[in-house]
């Protein structure tokens, strides 16, 4: 066989992964296209085509198809194989021709091969084309930033600005409350309906239902405003039993100490304003701190604190807020919550109700805390015995950033406990109750009958109020529990749930929620909203009274939220009520656009127009609080946080000086209008301990009469007598 001819039975194999190894075809139809390499792997084999025998020595075979790029596998290197083909010496072969120079270049083909293979590997590793483009762009930017340090600072600055603007935009979009609430209206004409509100939140508006009233309704609305709190028969009713669980965490030691020494134990918190009631109202109110399992670093300290104060409950769960702690607390309370029983004359009170849990007593002595009712502590000190404690009437969940006035809280829940009608607890408020039903529920009915006889008013109420439906039999609700109160009390948020700062559940609801299997699967999520779902799932949900308190529960003046305004007292609430009643009796509609002239604006504020219903002399929604004037003392600074006080109106360069405003402040007797209760129940959103102390000074401190009031004669002597009575009261002896 000549060197210019191709032998079909002998040819050379070239592979990218192996040396060229000559071998013979296995079949007559042609050689195999694959071979097994020395390392055992399978690789593709390429063959040189065979030339016909009639071709001359100087002729080259013509390709049967258009010329294509020469594959590098056809190009052998000098060291790749010990065998060479005769055809390699043919300079005119199309498979051995270099495109640019027309000659064979082993180095160029080897470099071309390696470039192709490495490019394919990079494509597989780098991913899709779009990702590669983004990667190259990021690499270019990074190279630019590294080369220019100033660009780094500018990039960080613009990035931070973008993040802040995006965060503010998201907060604005997701924040449901975008304007302050009309708290003055809530205090003037409170919501007295206790029916479960509908789930359709779109029917709610801050001024509901007054945006649907007509001129005839407005002209007589002052005649149907409910009587102020408290009712005259409050002290005739026996006190209610309250168990307050203050949610805390292991590291909040300072906040727990503030609670122990202020509202949980202070006589003005437990006894009320003025002379108080010597602790009778809160004689059955107990405060305990609720914690999850403490961390290892806090475990020993929490153990010592619990032994010291006897007021810490550790739940067998990991510390959390919205992942089951609330349900774990109520489950614990259903079996372990106890309060002192009625004592003395209250035990013989004819108004004492009989409930299914009234005769359940604790079989052990309950350890006393230093802030427990004074009557229980005196009993233990005198006799070393303890009257058997009983189940509470209400179990309350309280946030540790809330400041609670115990006497105010007990007075309101006492009325709910002893309300005769399961729908409308106060007879004097029945007409206002009708007003707070749906807008299509006949708002003109009570007004049309305002001059009719009492019997006509009563018959109207019977027509308007649907009788309570008889509950169907349910294995979870026995006949002995039908007389138990069903109350869900708190600050009603958007007609959906009671705010998590403080809310109360009557004992029947607590016991049911702790044992119902359906409720055990409804424990994750915003805990206050979950509790609302529990109440709606109760087998007697249509009989549960949703008692809302929107006037006397609010956020700290420095909070700047929609629920925030100055520290509120009954005297300022009375002034707000009078101005709103005057406005509603004089103007045709609350929906009219007010006059923008200065005189009209001042008149609107004086008369209580809708533009002033959310007005606060202390705080501004969405703005950080700043004192009205600099260099105020601590007492003057706290006085400036009181809603409607002269100090809150002081300004730099104003007509009223700080000393004049301080002299005109009100004493506690004037602020509480001579009543024991009727003011602030809870202040929420106290995020800083100095805010907590400000709240304590504003609500618990201060003299009964100021110097200006004492100069009017009788007040001075009365203050001396009041001080003497407090000195010889049982609570003073105990504290001494």
NORTASUL-V606100 format. One record per backbone hydrogen bond with DSSP energy under -1.0 kcal/mol. CO is the residue of the C=O (numbers start at 0). NH is the residue of the N-H. If there is no record, write none. Layout:
# NORTASUL-V606100
co = {CO & CO}
nh = {NH & NH}
This chain:
# NORTASUL-V606100
co = {6 & 32 & 34 & 36 & 40 & 42 & 45 & 70 & 71 & 84 & 85 & 86 & 89 & 97 & 104 & 105 & 106 & 107 & 108 & 109 & 110 & 111 & 112 & 113 & 114 & 115 & 116 & 117 & 118 & 119 & 120 & 121 & 122 & 127 & 128 & 129 & 130 & 131 & 132 & 133 & 134 & 135 & 136 & 137 & 138 & 139 & 140 & 141 & 142 & 148 & 149 & 150 & 151 & 152 & 153 & 154 & 155 & 156 & 157 & 158 & 159 & 160 & 161 & 162 & 163 & 164 & 165 & 166 & 167 & 168 & 169 & 170 & 180 & 181 & 182 & 183 & 184 & 193 & 198 & 199 & 200 & 204 & 206 & 208 & 213 & 214 & 219 & 220 & 230 & 233 & 240 & 240 & 241 & 242 & 243 & 244 & 245 & 248 & 250 & 251 & 252 & 253 & 254 & 255 & 256 & 258 & 261 & 261 & 265 & 266 & 268 & 272 & 276 & 279 & 281 & 283 & 285 & 287 & 288 & 289 & 290 & 294 & 294 & 297 & 298 & 299 & 300 & 301 & 302 & 303 & 304 & 305 & 310 & 312 & 314 & 316 & 321 & 323 & 324 & 325 & 326 & 327 & 328 & 329 & 331 & 331 & 332 & 338 & 342 & 345 & 348 & 354 & 356 & 368 & 372 & 373 & 374 & 375 & 376 & 377 & 378 & 379 & 388 & 389 & 392 & 393 & 394 & 395 & 396 & 397 & 398 & 400 & 402 & 404 & 405 & 406 & 407 & 408 & 409 & 410 & 411 & 412 & 413 & 425 & 426 & 428 & 429 & 430 & 431 & 433 & 437 & 441 & 443 & 446 & 448 & 452 & 453 & 454 & 455 & 456 & 457 & 458 & 459 & 460 & 473 & 477 & 478 & 480 & 485 & 486 & 487 & 488 & 489 & 490 & 492 & 492 & 496 & 500 & 502 & 503 & 504 & 505 & 506 & 507 & 508 & 509 & 511 & 515 & 518 & 525 & 526 & 527 & 528 & 529 & 530 & 531 & 532 & 534 & 537 & 539 & 540 & 544 & 544 & 546 & 551 & 551 & 553 & 554 & 555 & 559 & 560 & 561 & 562 & 566 & 568 & 569 & 570 & 571 & 572 & 573 & 574 & 575 & 576 & 577 & 578 & 579 & 580 & 582 & 582 & 596 & 597 & 598 & 599 & 600 & 601 & 602 & 603 & 608 & 611 & 612 & 619 & 632 & 633 & 634 & 635 & 637 & 638 & 640 & 641 & 645 & 650 & 656 & 657 & 658 & 659 & 666 & 667 & 668 & 670 & 671 & 675 & 680 & 681 & 682 & 683 & 684 & 687 & 688 & 689 & 690 & 691 & 692 & 693 & 694 & 695 & 696 & 702 & 703 & 705 & 706 & 708 & 709 & 713 & 714 & 715 & 716 & 717 & 718 & 719 & 720 & 721 & 722 & 723 & 728 & 729 & 730 & 731}
nh = {9 & 44 & 42 & 39 & 36 & 34 & 13 & 73 & 74 & 87 & 88 & 89 & 92 & 101 & 108 & 109 & 110 & 111 & 112 & 113 & 114 & 115 & 116 & 117 & 118 & 119 & 120 & 121 & 122 & 123 & 124 & 125 & 126 & 131 & 132 & 133 & 134 & 135 & 136 & 137 & 138 & 139 & 140 & 141 & 142 & 143 & 144 & 145 & 146 & 152 & 153 & 154 & 155 & 156 & 157 & 158 & 159 & 160 & 161 & 162 & 163 & 164 & 165 & 166 & 167 & 168 & 169 & 170 & 171 & 172 & 173 & 174 & 182 & 185 & 186 & 187 & 188 & 545 & 200 & 202 & 203 & 207 & 209 & 211 & 217 & 218 & 222 & 223 & 233 & 236 & 392 & 393 & 285 & 395 & 287 & 397 & 289 & 251 & 252 & 255 & 256 & 257 & 258 & 259 & 260 & 263 & 264 & 265 & 269 & 270 & 406 & 275 & 279 & 282 & 284 & 241 & 243 & 245 & 312 & 247 & 314 & 297 & 298 & 301 & 302 & 303 & 304 & 305 & 306 & 307 & 308 & 309 & 288 & 290 & 316 & 292 & 524 & 327 & 328 & 329 & 330 & 331 & 332 & 333 & 334 & 335 & 336 & 389 & 345 & 348 & 351 & 357 & 359 & 371 & 376 & 377 & 378 & 379 & 380 & 381 & 382 & 383 & 361 & 338 & 506 & 242 & 504 & 244 & 502 & 246 & 401 & 685 & 682 & 408 & 409 & 410 & 411 & 412 & 413 & 414 & 415 & 416 & 417 & 428 & 429 & 432 & 433 & 434 & 435 & 436 & 440 & 444 & 447 & 449 & 451 & 456 & 457 & 458 & 459 & 460 & 461 & 462 & 463 & 464 & 476 & 480 & 481 & 483 & 544 & 505 & 546 & 503 & 548 & 498 & 495 & 496 & 492 & 398 & 396 & 488 & 394 & 509 & 510 & 511 & 512 & 513 & 515 & 519 & 521 & 529 & 530 & 531 & 532 & 533 & 534 & 535 & 536 & 537 & 540 & 542 & 543 & 487 & 546 & 489 & 680 & 681 & 683 & 564 & 558 & 621 & 563 & 180 & 554 & 642 & 572 & 573 & 574 & 575 & 576 & 577 & 578 & 579 & 580 & 581 & 582 & 583 & 584 & 585 & 586 & 600 & 601 & 602 & 603 & 604 & 605 & 606 & 608 & 611 & 614 & 183 & 622 & 636 & 637 & 638 & 639 & 640 & 641 & 566 & 644 & 648 & 653 & 660 & 661 & 662 & 663 & 670 & 671 & 673 & 570 & 674 & 272 & 404 & 553 & 402 & 555 & 686 & 691 & 692 & 693 & 694 & 695 & 696 & 697 & 698 & 699 & 700 & 667 & 668 & 709 & 710 & 711 & 712 & 717 & 718 & 719 & 720 & 721 & 722 & 723 & 724 & 725 & 726 & 727 & 732 & 733 & 734 & 735}
